[in-house]
């Protein structure tokens, strides 16, 4: 039986180091005072959030405020709460602290229970005697100051803790070292027997039947009658497993007697005609029910429940792969899965404040963008269970890294015995807890671990050999990769045959170098790369004071540098647009080039499917509000242009252009190759791909229609060539459509210029007087369209039309009340004169949690929005003008 303690009234108090251990001054004999008074605390949470709410620090996100908060990591912090003991104490009562960050001393009724080090290993204490002796229990958890650990510019070889390193300063964050209770706290009451660790495994037999198995340890099942070692077991003790289908109907049950010679229960079910679990875009995600019960006669002693998905997981070499390469192509149920992935950083610097709602919105955004794999980056955290449950539910394969990362000075994984002991303990806990999720696809030793510059570590490294052995022992069905990238060289290059699993780059490489470089890649797997772009002006206003919401850069402004040091796009964007007229123009241009750069890389990799097994974009999110970053969504959950363009590049049915430059002067010949993939359900005669070259007025300059062969996978459909004549406007658009029986499956627009200097500047003069918006109905529940579990979601459809004379570029929806997260069917698309489009907008009540909930005037923590969403459609043509403020409430 489990008694949650997280919702109790908790308090927090700060001290100078060691003061709580001494209690009274040696010199005066008087009680030592803290550096704060007792204040309310959130559990799970983070010390800095509680301090801000109590008025001890300014909001860390605002301007340079986090610099004045760095003292927090150097103090000791004590949590306390009290509660009545459980009415029933059973054989044993345990206090379980799932996440203590980082080194903690735990006391119950002034009795020291013990010290604990490690934020990924649960701290478990037997409190039976204390609970029996006291009706009221007072729990105190004292955290020492944060250990000094390596930041991004540091030495991995000197890493000595299993504490997440990104909080010590990374390129996408400031220094904000989290401390405190970051995961659940509860009591567990054990009867004479109880269920211990479990291992759920599923597979598909050769005859197509599903196999669901679970092995569960029985705690207390030892010979003898000594209560210190176990209980005498009688024949009426039994373990029972019940399997139900996704609709809750019982498929079967099994019962096993437990006795002195059987301290575990092992069940296996065969499921005829199973409903198979597939990743997003390949099929559905049915989850079965599996409950294990521990019984004494008909009395229930303990139970545990799981939601397994039935699937067969496999790995194979890429097509035309060198024999020396690792098997980077994933297979699910015998079907090859081309990876359309994103890298996940922690959602917040104060990761204990992340709510299930925030996890769910993040997963829904990924799903709607066509993502089928998420890499949980090794410099961050092993995420809370809610995240993996949501990945199971929505079909996101998980690439899980252990908590290790390379650094700027060296990236050699440490092999110090004390560190390896901490690593092994944390890794074993992570494996045993996360292996039961069907979405988990692969383990990795960490991020960018190298023996020498550009030389990834292999399985022979002592640190990684330890992790490989742990995975083999506790989760043998899954692959273990030594690191990401896994070599033989780390960074993508033009060295033929050396690009297996590679990283890089993280910047737009310039014109035309960007296209020439990525267009020639022969990588087998591209597991990290990115392009940077600014966040929305709406988001800037939440963490920058008004004086800093202006055109600036990381050289000119220390505040901007503090919020995105490495990610300055001003010079890059000026090459395309000239010096921006204002912050809105700057943001639109910056996001455009980020989207353009990322789309080309993703599409170039996909054109080599399955010689290349996939792309994992760096990065999906950011844990700190940045002016500029490589993220597809910003800290507040606002989607950038790149989110929508990468999502389109991930679409199941897709057509793309392989081009090598954006500028084609008059008289030049435009060259590009056309590629297409129909996805499932193609026609026997194949689908059609249509290509148009259009002026900004929508006049057709060139047209072609081509047949895509009726075969699986990406294929080259045609080589395009046409002359750039005086009829071409300075900006011309090449639109690619994939058609099936006259119906458009996908529409992809590419933007080219006839001007060599400031090639995109001409778009800033486009008008939008004919932009019309009408709501096609009222707000209604989103229901099955999103399948949200934690969030209240609504949707509304709008009809957008261009009745003007010029194309309206990059149209997207923005929510005005700031109390909702928002996404749409499509975003940052173009409407030519005479065109119209129906767009459905989805909104969910925003629940960022932590410091994010305290930013701006929108979200009020714990409260539901008082009014419905208010949607504005913005676009590139009107930079913050009245024309883009046509709102239909």
SVG drawing of the C-alpha trace seen along z (x, -y; Angstrom):
<svg xmlns="http://www.w3.org/2000/svg" viewBox="-20 -51 63 77">
<polyline fill="none" stroke="black" stroke-width="0.4" points="0.0,0.0 1.3,-3.5 0.7,-6.7 1.7,-9.8 3.5,-12.6 4.1,-15.1 0.8,-16.9 1.4,-17.6 2.2,-21.1 6.0,-21.2 8.3,-24.0 11.9,-24.9 14.7,-26.8 18.2,-27.7 21.4,-27.5 25.1,-28.0 26.9,-24.7 27.1,-22.3 25.1,-24.6 22.1,-22.2 24.5,-19.4 26.0,-21.4 22.7,-23.0 24.2,-25.1 27.1,-27.4 30.2,-26.1 31.1,-29.6 27.7,-30.8 25.7,-27.6 22.8,-29.3 20.8,-27.8 22.3,-28.5 20.0,-30.5 19.3,-29.9 19.8,-32.3 16.1,-32.3 12.9,-31.8 10.8,-28.7 8.8,-29.2 6.2,-27.1 7.8,-24.6 6.5,-22.6 7.3,-18.9 8.4,-17.9 10.0,-21.2 13.2,-23.2 14.7,-25.4 15.0,-28.5 11.3,-28.4 10.3,-28.4 12.7,-31.2 11.3,-33.3 7.7,-32.7 8.8,-33.7 10.5,-36.9 14.1,-36.0 15.3,-36.3 14.2,-38.1 12.8,-36.1 15.8,-34.2 14.6,-34.4 14.4,-38.2 17.4,-39.9 20.5,-39.1 18.8,-38.1 20.0,-34.5 23.5,-35.8 22.3,-37.1 20.8,-33.7 24.0,-31.7 24.5,-31.9 21.6,-29.4 23.7,-26.4 26.3,-27.1 23.8,-26.9 22.3,-23.9 18.5,-23.5 16.1,-21.7 12.6,-20.5 10.2,-19.5 6.6,-18.2 4.6,-16.2 1.7,-13.7 -0.2,-11.1 1.2,-7.6 -0.8,-5.2 -3.6,-3.4 -2.2,-0.1 1.5,0.6 1.8,4.2 5.0,6.1 7.2,3.2 6.9,-0.5 9.4,-2.1 10.0,-5.8 10.7,-6.1 12.2,-9.3 12.4,-8.8 14.5,-11.9 16.8,-13.6 19.0,-16.2 21.8,-15.8 23.3,-14.7 20.8,-14.5 20.5,-13.5 17.1,-12.2 15.5,-12.4 12.2,-11.1 11.2,-12.3 14.8,-13.5 16.2,-10.0 18.7,-10.0 17.7,-7.5 20.8,-7.9 22.6,-9.9 21.9,-9.5 23.9,-10.6 22.5,-10.4 19.5,-12.0 18.5,-9.0 18.5,-6.3 15.6,-6.2 16.4,-6.6 14.6,-3.9 14.5,-3.7 12.9,-1.2 10.8,-3.3 8.8,-0.5 10.0,-1.0 9.6,-4.7 6.1,-4.5 5.0,-2.0 6.3,-4.3 4.8,-7.6 1.3,-8.6 2.6,-11.7 5.7,-11.6 7.9,-14.6 10.1,-14.2 13.1,-16.4 15.3,-16.1 18.5,-18.2 20.4,-18.8 24.0,-19.8 25.2,-22.5 25.5,-21.4 28.7,-19.6 31.0,-21.5 30.7,-19.8 31.8,-20.2 29.9,-22.6 29.9,-22.3 33.3,-24.0 35.0,-21.5 36.6,-18.1 34.4,-15.1 37.2,-13.0 36.9,-15.0 33.1,-14.3 32.6,-12.8 28.8,-12.8 25.6,-11.5 24.1,-14.9 22.7,-16.5 25.4,-18.7 23.5,-21.1 22.5,-23.3 26.1,-24.3 26.0,-26.2 25.4,-24.9 25.0,-26.7 21.2,-26.7 21.1,-27.7 22.5,-30.0 23.9,-28.6 21.1,-27.6 22.0,-24.5 18.8,-22.8 18.6,-21.4 15.8,-19.8 13.2,-17.0 12.7,-16.6 10.5,-13.5 7.8,-11.8 8.0,-11.0 5.8,-8.3 5.4,-5.6 5.1,-2.0 3.5,0.4 4.5,4.1 2.4,7.0 4.0,10.3 4.8,10.6 5.1,7.9 6.0,7.4 9.4,6.2 11.1,5.2 9.4,6.4 10.5,7.0 7.8,6.8 8.7,8.2 6.7,8.4 7.4,10.0 5.7,11.4 6.2,15.1 7.0,16.5 3.3,17.5 2.2,13.9 0.9,14.5 1.8,11.9 3.8,12.8 3.5,10.9 5.7,11.9 6.4,10.5 8.8,11.6 8.2,10.2 10.4,10.6 8.5,11.6 9.9,9.7 9.8,11.5 9.7,14.9 12.5,16.6 12.6,19.8 12.1,19.7 9.9,17.7 12.3,15.1 10.6,11.7 14.0,10.2 14.7,12.4 11.3,13.4 8.1,15.2 7.2,18.9 5.3,19.4 2.2,21.5 0.7,23.1 -2.1,20.5 0.3,17.7 0.0,17.1 0.9,14.6 -1.7,14.0 -1.4,12.2 -4.3,10.9 -4.0,9.7 -6.6,7.5 -7.0,6.2 -6.8,2.4 -10.6,2.2 -10.3,3.7 -11.6,7.2 -9.8,10.1 -7.7,12.2 -6.4,14.6 -5.1,15.1 -2.4,17.3 -1.8,18.2 1.5,19.4 2.1,20.6 5.0,18.9 7.0,20.7 10.4,20.8 11.9,22.2 10.1,19.6 11.0,16.0 9.8,14.7 6.8,15.2 7.3,15.6 4.2,15.4 3.9,15.6 0.8,15.1 0.2,15.9 -2.2,13.5 -3.8,14.7 -4.3,12.0 -2.7,9.3 -3.2,5.6 0.4,4.6 2.1,1.4 3.7,-0.8 5.6,-4.1 3.9,-7.3 3.2,-7.4 3.4,-3.6 0.2,-2.4 -1.7,-2.6 -0.4,-2.3 -2.8,0.1 -1.8,0.8 -2.8,3.9 -3.5,4.1 -1.3,6.3 -1.9,6.6 0.1,8.8 -1.6,9.5 -0.1,11.1 -2.7,13.1 -3.0,14.9 -6.0,17.1 -8.4,14.5 -6.8,11.6 -5.0,9.1 -1.5,8.3 -0.1,6.3 -0.5,5.5 1.2,3.7 -0.1,2.8 1.5,2.2 0.4,1.0 2.4,3.2 2.3,2.8 3.0,5.8 5.7,5.3 8.8,7.0 11.9,4.7 14.9,5.3 18.0,3.7 19.7,4.2 22.5,2.7 21.7,-0.1 21.4,0.5 24.9,0.4 26.3,0.2 30.0,1.0 30.3,4.3 32.1,2.5 29.1,0.3 26.6,0.8 23.0,1.7 21.4,-1.8 18.1,-0.8 15.3,-0.1 12.6,2.4 9.2,2.7 7.1,5.8 9.4,6.5 8.9,3.1 11.9,0.8 11.3,-2.5 13.0,-5.6 13.9,-7.7 12.2,-11.1 13.6,-12.3 14.3,-15.1 16.6,-15.6 15.1,-16.4 16.8,-18.5 15.3,-18.7 12.1,-20.8 13.2,-23.1 16.3,-24.1 14.3,-23.2 13.3,-19.8 11.4,-19.0 8.8,-21.6 7.8,-20.0 4.2,-19.0 2.5,-16.0 0.6,-18.6 3.9,-20.0 5.2,-16.6 2.0,-15.9 2.0,-19.1 5.7,-18.4 4.8,-14.9 1.7,-16.0 3.8,-18.7 6.3,-16.0 3.5,-13.6 1.8,-16.3 5.1,-17.1 5.5,-13.5 8.3,-12.6 8.7,-8.9 11.8,-9.0 13.1,-11.2 16.6,-11.1 16.8,-11.8 20.1,-13.6 22.9,-12.5 23.7,-15.9 20.2,-16.2 18.1,-13.8 16.4,-10.5 12.9,-11.9 10.1,-11.1 7.9,-8.1 5.0,-10.3 7.2,-11.1 7.8,-7.5 4.1,-6.6 3.2,-9.3 5.7,-8.1 4.1,-4.7 0.7,-6.2 1.6,-8.4 4.1,-6.2 7.5,-7.9 10.4,-5.6 12.9,-6.5 16.6,-6.7 17.7,-6.8 21.2,-8.0 22.8,-7.5 23.7,-10.7 27.1,-11.4 28.2,-14.0 31.3,-15.2 32.8,-18.7 34.7,-21.4 38.1,-20.6 38.0,-16.8 35.2,-14.2 36.8,-11.2 34.4,-9.2 35.8,-8.9 36.9,-5.5 37.5,-6.5 36.2,-3.6 34.0,-5.8 32.4,-7.5 31.9,-4.1 30.1,-2.8 27.7,-5.9 27.2,-5.4 26.5,-1.7 23.9,-2.3 22.2,-5.0 22.3,-3.1 20.9,0.1 18.0,-1.8 17.2,-3.5 17.3,-0.2 15.1,1.7 12.5,-1.1 12.4,-2.2 12.7,1.2 9.0,1.9 8.0,-0.9 7.3,0.4 8.5,-2.9 12.1,-2.4 14.2,-1.4 17.9,-1.8 20.3,-2.7 23.4,-4.8 26.3,-5.4 26.1,-9.2 26.5,-12.2 29.7,-12.8 32.0,-10.7 35.4,-10.6 38.8,-9.0 40.4,-11.8 39.1,-14.7 36.6,-13.5 37.1,-9.9 34.1,-8.5 34.6,-5.9 33.9,-2.3 32.7,0.7 36.3,1.3 36.2,-1.8 36.0,-0.6 33.2,-3.0 31.0,-2.0 31.8,1.7 30.3,1.4 27.1,-0.1 26.9,2.4 27.2,5.3 24.4,3.8 22.1,3.5 22.9,7.0 22.1,8.3 18.9,6.3 17.5,5.5 19.0,7.9 16.3,7.3 17.6,3.8 20.6,2.5 23.3,0.5 25.2,-2.1 28.5,-3.2 27.8,-6.9 26.2,-9.3 27.8,-9.9 29.2,-6.4 31.8,-6.9 34.2,-6.1 34.4,-9.9 32.1,-12.2 31.5,-15.1 29.9,-15.0 32.4,-15.6 32.9,-15.0 35.3,-12.1 33.6,-9.3 32.9,-6.2 33.7,-7.7 30.2,-9.1 28.4,-6.4 26.5,-7.9 27.5,-11.5 26.8,-14.9 26.9,-18.4 26.7,-21.1 24.6,-23.5 24.8,-26.6 23.6,-27.6 26.8,-27.2 26.3,-30.1 25.2,-30.3 25.7,-28.1 28.0,-26.1 25.1,-24.9 23.5,-23.1 26.8,-21.8 27.9,-20.3 24.7,-18.6 23.7,-17.6 26.9,-15.5 26.6,-13.8 26.9,-10.0 26.1,-9.6 24.5,-6.3 22.7,-8.1 22.6,-11.8 21.7,-11.8 22.4,-15.4 22.4,-18.6 20.8,-22.0 20.4,-25.5 19.7,-28.5 16.8,-31.0 15.3,-33.6 12.3,-33.0 8.9,-34.7 8.6,-38.4 5.7,-37.3 8.1,-35.1 10.9,-37.7 8.6,-40.1 8.3,-37.5 11.9,-37.5 13.4,-40.7 12.6,-44.1 11.2,-46.5 14.5,-48.2 16.0,-44.9 13.1,-43.9 14.7,-45.4 17.1,-44.5 20.4,-43.6 23.0,-40.8 25.2,-38.9 28.2,-41.3 26.1,-44.4 23.9,-43.3 25.0,-41.4 21.4,-40.5 21.0,-38.9 24.3,-37.1 23.0,-35.8 20.0,-34.3 21.7,-32.5 25.4,-33.3 26.3,-31.1 23.2,-31.7 23.6,-35.1 22.0,-35.2 22.1,-39.0 25.0,-38.9 23.7,-35.7 20.2,-37.1 21.5,-40.5 23.0,-38.6 19.4,-37.6 17.3,-40.6 19.6,-43.5 19.5,-45.2 16.0,-44.6 13.6,-47.4 12.5,-46.2 12.4,-43.3 9.4,-41.7 11.2,-41.7 14.4,-40.4 12.5,-37.4 10.7,-36.5 13.8,-36.5 15.8,-34.6 13.2,-31.9 12.9,-31.6 16.6,-30.9 16.5,-28.4 13.6,-26.6 15.2,-26.7 18.5,-25.4 17.0,-22.5 14.5,-21.5 17.3,-21.1 19.3,-18.8 16.3,-16.7 15.2,-16.3 18.7,-15.6 19.1,-12.8 15.7,-11.4 16.4,-11.3 19.0,-8.6 16.5,-6.5 17.6,-3.6 21.2,-4.2 20.7,-6.8 18.6,-5.5 17.3,-8.8 17.7,-12.3 17.5,-13.5 17.2,-17.2 19.0,-19.2 16.9,-20.3 13.2,-20.1 12.9,-22.3 14.9,-24.5 15.0,-24.5 15.7,-28.2 14.2,-31.2 16.7,-32.1 16.6,-35.0 18.1,-32.6 18.7,-28.9 18.7,-25.8 15.3,-24.7 12.2,-24.0 10.0,-25.3 10.9,-27.9 10.8,-27.7 7.2,-28.7 6.1,-26.1 5.7,-28.5 6.5,-26.7 9.0,-28.4 8.8,-28.3 11.3,-25.4 8.9,-23.3 6.4,-23.3 8.9,-23.0 10.7,-20.1 7.2,-18.6 6.4,-18.8 9.8,-17.2 8.8,-14.3 5.4,-13.8 4.6,-10.2 3.9,-11.1 6.5,-13.6 8.0,-15.3 11.1,-17.5 13.5,-19.3 17.3,-18.6 18.8,-22.0 22.3,-23.5 21.6,-27.2 18.9,-29.8 20.0,-32.5 19.4,-32.2 20.1,-35.4 18.3,-36.4 19.4,-34.2 20.5,-31.4 19.1,-27.9 17.3,-26.6 18.3,-23.0 16.8,-20.7 16.0,-17.0 12.5,-16.0 12.1,-13.2 8.9,-11.7 7.7,-9.1 4.0,-8.2 3.9,-6.6 1.4,-3.8 -1.6,-3.3 -0.1,-4.3 -2.0,-3.7 -1.2,-0.7 -0.1,-3.2 1.7,-5.4 1.0,-8.9 1.7,-12.2 4.1,-15.0 3.4,-18.4 5.8,-21.3 5.1,-24.9 7.4,-28.0 5.3,-31.0 5.8,-34.8 4.8,-36.5 1.6,-37.5 0.9,-33.8 1.6,-33.8 2.8,-30.5 6.4,-30.6 6.9,-26.9 5.0,-23.7 5.6,-20.0 3.7,-16.9 5.5,-13.6 4.5,-10.0 6.0,-8.5 6.5,-4.8 4.2,-2.5 7.0,-1.3 8.0,-1.8 10.5,-4.4 12.0,-7.6 12.6,-7.8 13.9,-10.3 11.0,-11.3 12.5,-13.8 15.4,-16.2 14.0,-19.7 15.5,-22.5 14.1,-25.8 15.5,-29.2 15.1,-32.2 13.6,-34.8 12.7,-38.5 9.2,-37.4 10.5,-36.1 10.0,-38.4 12.9,-39.0 11.4,-36.3 10.0,-33.3 8.5,-30.2 8.7,-26.6 5.7,-24.7 5.8,-20.9 2.6,-18.9 2.2,-15.2 -1.2,-14.1 -3.3,-11.0 -6.4,-10.8 -6.5,-14.6 -6.2,-15.0 -3.2,-16.9 -1.3,-14.8 1.4,-17.4 2.3,-20.9 5.9,-22.1 7.1,-25.6 10.7,-26.6 11.8,-30.2 14.4,-31.4 15.7,-34.8 17.1,-36.4 19.1,-38.9 22.5,-38.0 22.6,-40.6 20.0,-40.6 18.2,-38.0 15.1,-37.8 14.7,-41.5 12.1,-42.0 9.5,-40.0 9.4,-42.8 7.5,-45.0 4.7,-42.5 1.2,-43.7 -1.6,-41.8 -4.7,-43.9 -6.7,-41.0 -6.1,-38.6 -9.4,-37.4 -10.1,-35.1 -13.4,-33.6 -14.1,-31.1 -15.8,-28.0 -17.6,-27.1 -17.1,-27.5 -14.5,-26.1 -15.1,-22.4 -13.4,-19.6 -10.4,-18.2 -11.2,-14.7 -9.7,-11.9 -7.8,-14.4 -5.2,-14.8 -6.0,-12.0 -4.8,-14.0 -4.8,-12.4 -3.8,-15.3 -4.7,-18.3 -8.1,-19.9 -7.9,-20.5 -10.1,-22.4 -10.0,-23.1 -11.5,-25.5 -11.4,-25.6 -10.7,-28.8 -11.0,-29.6 -8.2,-31.7 -8.3,-33.4 -6.1,-35.6 -8.3,-38.0 -5.4,-40.3 -2.9,-40.6 0.3,-39.3 1.2,-36.1 1.0,-36.2 4.0,-34.4 4.4,-32.4 1.0,-32.5 0.7,-31.1 -1.6,-31.2 -0.8,-32.9 -2.9,-32.8 -3.4,-36.2 -4.6,-35.5 -1.3,-33.7 -3.2,-31.1 -3.0,-28.5 -0.5,-26.4 -1.3,-26.4 -0.6,-24.4 -2.2,-24.2 -2.6,-21.7 -0.2,-23.8 2.0,-26.8 4.2,-29.3 2.6,-28.5 2.0,-30.7 -1.4,-31.7 -1.2,-32.9 -3.9,-35.3 -7.2,-33.5 -6.2,-30.6 -7.9,-29.6 -7.1,-27.1 -8.9,-25.5 -6.8,-25.4 -7.7,-23.8 -6.1,-25.3 -5.7,-23.2 -5.3,-24.8 -4.6,-23.4 -4.7,-25.2 -1.0,-26.1 0.6,-24.4 4.3,-25.1 4.8,-24.8 7.7,-26.3 9.2,-29.6 7.6,-29.4 4.1,-29.7 5.3,-32.9 6.2,-34.7 4.0,-37.4 0.4,-38.0 -1.1,-34.9 -0.9,-31.6 -2.0,-31.5 -0.6,-28.4 -3.3,-25.9 -6.1,-27.9 -8.1,-27.1 -8.3,-29.8 -11.3,-32.1 -12.0,-32.5 -11.6,-30.7 -8.5,-31.1 -8.1,-34.2 -6.4,-33.6 -4.5,-35.9 -3.2,-34.9 0.2,-36.5 2.3,-36.5 5.5,-37.8 3.9,-40.5 2.6,-42.6 5.2,-43.1 3.0,-43.8 0.5,-45.8 -3.3,-46.1 -3.8,-43.7 -2.6,-40.7 -4.8,-41.5 -8.0,-40.3 -9.3,-38.1 -12.4,-36.0 -13.3,-35.1"/>
</svg>
